[in-house]
Amino acid sequence: MLTGLLFFGCQVFAGEWVVTKGGLSPDGKLAVAVYPQKTGFIDEADDTVLLVEPSSGLKIGPLEEVSSSGGTWGSTTTNVHCVWSGDSTILIVNFRTGRLMHSSQIYRIRDRRAVPIALPDARTHPKGKVLEGLGTTANPGSEVTLGENGTLLKRSWGFVPDWNVDYAKHGLKGFEGELLFHYRFDERGRIQFYDITVPEV
């Protein structure tokens, strides 16, 4: 029934906005939407990303920290994809920012509002100090997903390792440009940074 309702809602408002990939919250009360391009040129499109109420078509407001422009690459309907927590209280918006570049924004949902959440600085972790001064390629990026037990996993790529550093001594064996940053919520709902690893191939 919920799927049918969402389908009907998207058909009614298709000329105005469409729900992004993964944009519908598990409880079906909220969704993330974008405006489809009216032409084939993405730089002429409205790049606003919206929080909407899919059942009524109500636009709650823009998610000002994110964009569907893709840095003039891709399309508005493919440049944004989302991940929700099972209880619909945490929203992750991953979005394209260039040809091979991506970024993310995390929100806490309160009273149908999306409150931006910042991740702790990597330098607050002992392993993070090893990463100071690292260069990056022309196309760095990151993507955030949810792991087991509500953990947040941020996969970042585009680092240029310092080949004079033995990263294995710092628990980062096999580091060649990609890292996985691990976060979790404490009992007060605050995000804590607890590990950096090298992603499995």
Secondary structure, 3 states (H helix, E strand, C coil): CHHHHHHHHHHHCCCCCEEEEEEECCCCCCEEEECCCCCCCHHHCCCCEEEEECCCCEEEEECCCCCCCHHHCCCCCCCEEEEECCCCCEEEEEEECCCCCEEEEEEEEECCEEEEECCCCHHHCHHHHHHCCCEEEEEEEEEEEECHHHCEEEEEEEEECCCCCCHHHHCCCCCCCCEEEEEEECCCCCEEEEEEECCCC
